[in-house]
Each structure stands twice: as structure tokens, then as C-alpha cells.
Amino acid sequence: MSSELETAENPERLKRVVIEPLTRVEGHGKVTLLQDKHQNIIQARLHITEFRGFEKFIQGRPYWELPVLVQRLCGICPVSHHLAAAKACDMIVGATELSPTAEKIRRLMHFGQMLQSHALHFFHLCSPDLLFGFDDDIRHRNIVGVIEDHPEIARQGVMLRKYGQEVIHITAGKRIHGTGAIPGGINKSLSNDEIKYLKRDINQVIGWAQGAVELIKRIFFEHYDYHLSFATIDSNMLSLVHSDGAFEIYDGGLRANDVKGNTIFDHVDCNRYGEYIREGVKSWSYMKFPFITSIGQDNGWYRVGPLARVNNCDFFTTPLAEKERREFIGIGGGQPVQSTLAFHWARLIELLHCTEAIAELLDDSDLCGKALLRKGELQSSGIGVIEAPRGTLFHQYEINDDGLVEKANLIVSTTYNNQAMNESIR
């Protein structure tokens, strides 16, 4: 047992272990551990060490620049920030409803974003550990090792991501930091040739996505007890859902469920998020600690992202993904699946859904429509909420009479998962 003096309140009496930098994460961070003389871990913390400052330096910029500017928040999911900012700017320009062409092209762009990001996350960042195990030599346990030992799996990962990037390229103008979404709509529709190009490979892409789900299920069940328990924590979960409870990543209302799957709030208008969610601040991280206001900071933290979305939704609208969701939910035995490693399984179910949804959209004639923009009376503020690959994303802006940003509040997906990541590390 540790003495009373060997506590986190007396860190000078404890051994400090620092893991820096963290590898295979999309950003910068470190972990610090405080350890007593008996090797017991007294405290574990995840520190986000980079200061972004976007909320401050976009002040004074014209609102119409925001969908392009804020993409620089993330190198792997710029489309999510692009669309969240565009949705906020839709409100500012008084576009209460987009044209069918604009909304469907934005949705197509978003499905491409989810597809490429999920493929990168699983195949490049996670599959080496999952395929080779943590005891494998780290010189081998990386994407090069996957290419050498499992070339077909590596190829499918590359091709899935490539297809998602092609969808983004066609809908946003560029694969990275595109300009397709603008306040009130989009700046171009799709041509018949572009649609034919994307249709050419979609059936193969769906097949690869099905194979990816089968792969993660095999990995999960080969070490079932480990995958179900490692770094597992019980948490509340937050996500968007459609008005009928269906899986939704572009629009919808906010749903929060507790650790048992009971409803905390449901179908909340995203414009009222400030009534339900607050952000806590701690001195040792640049990242904030959001929590559900009605529960409080100690117990009101939650997780977002694939695990939350698949747990929270009532069904998928595409048949292959819905079949996989039912099997996934089954391992929870009537309770939400809380396994941290189950994020990978949920992520690939979402990837499969995105491929099916892209196929459906490519048959929609609205993609070639000519009505691209809608506007109304200029408003002083706007809120855009979307599901990014890693979870729910909020953009809120206030502008002055000259159309310049006076205030911005951005809550990114990783921020919501902040407390959960600390709990998993502990």
C-alpha cells in the first residue's frame, strides 16, 4: 500500500514516467504516469500538447471564408470541418433548407470522407497491432509489415481509401482542403461522366468493405475476452440520429444514452446544444473536458464516434450494414457495447454503410441538378453540427454587421472523447 504522502497531491514523492511522443495518433500528445515505490500507478494522464487557436485567429475574417479556413484543423478529416462550417454559414445567410442537389452532393462528399478516414484509421494505424499482436517486434508491427505479410489486406485498405478520396475530389474539387461547399449550398453539381466514373468501381468497393468487416470480426472473436475487456470503460454516449432513430452523420438531432442504454436526452435540436453540454477546463491539457450539464462534470462525460453512433442508432438504412449492426449489438447482451477495442468493429460497419450509401446516391438524378444555392436574410450567428469520423463536431460563429467573425466556438470530436481516453489509459 502507498503511504499517505505517496499520492497525486504529493507528486515530488512519486516517480514520473513520460511516454512521448504518442505514435500512430493523428495529432500530438503524451502520457504521464505517477508511480509509487511499489510500482503502483497513482495517476495517469493524457496531455494534448499542441495549441490550435482556431477559435481566436479566425476572428476578424469574413464568414464566407470559414468553410475553407477551418479545414486546416485536421489533416485527415478536413471535409468534416468544411461541412460543419458550411452548415453554420447556411444559417448565417438565411438558407433554412438547401436544394436537393446541394444537400445530396454534400452527403456524398461526407460519405467519401468517412470512407477514406475509416480505411486509413483501421488499415494503416490499427491493423498492424491487431494482425500481429502486441508482442510482435515493433520493427515489423507497422504498415510495412502488413504489406509484406498480408499484401491483399494492405491493398484493399489502400484502394478503399483511394475510392473515398476520389469521391471527395469530384464533389469538393480537391482531395484535400476542397472548396465544394459554400454558404447556402455548393459551387458545382456532378456531370454524367463523373457519376459513371464513380459507379465503375462501387460494387468492388462494397465487396472490399464487406471483407473488412469479416476481418475485424475474425480478429475480435479469436481473442474475444481480451477484446471485450482491454481498456474497457463504462461511459455515456452521444451522437446524432435521424428523426426516426436511424443512423445519421450529416444532419439530425442529438441523442445521449447512459451506460445502461437509457435515454438522457433525445432528438435535441443541435442549435440548443449549449443547454445540454458544457466544457470543463483542466490546467494540464490544452483540450477541454465536455460533460452533460444535467449530470455534472464528474459523471457526465461521454464518448462519441463509431462506438457511440452504432450503439445509439436504432437501425441502418442500408441492408448490409444493418445486418452487421444487429450482430454487433448482440455481444452487448441487451446493454451498450462498451469495449474500447470494439471501436474498430463499429468503424468498419460504418465504412460498409458509407459504400452502400454512395451506391444509392450515385443513382439519384439530383446530383446533376442546376439549383445549387439558396439564401435568405443575413443572420448574426450560425451553428453547424455533423458527425466527423471520430465523433460529433460542433461549429458556432457570431458575426458583426460587416460580416466579420466576432466569436467562434468549436468542439471537435477528440475533445468529447478526452475524459474517456484518460479513463482508458488509467
ABEGO torsion letter per residue (X at the ends): XBBAABBAABAAABBBBBBOBBBGBBEBBBBBBBBBAAGBBABBBBBBABBAGAAAAABGBBAAAAAAAAAAABAABAAAAAAAAAAAAAAAAGBABBBAAAAAAAAAAAAAAAAAAAAAAAAAAAAAAAAAEAABBAAABBAAAAAAABAAAAAAAAAAAAAAAAAAAAAAGBABGBAABBBGEBABBBBAAAAAAAAAAAAAAAAAAAAAAAAAAAAAAABAAAAAABGBBBBBBBBBBBAAGBBBAABEBBBBBBAAGBBABBGBBAAAAAAABBBBBBAABABBBBBBAAAEAAAABBBBEAAAAAAABABBABAAAAAAAAAAAAAAGGBBBABAAAAAAAAAAAAAAAAAAAAAAAABAAAABABABBBBBBBABBBBBBBBAAEBBBBBBBBBAAGBBABBBBBBAAAAAAAAAAAAAX
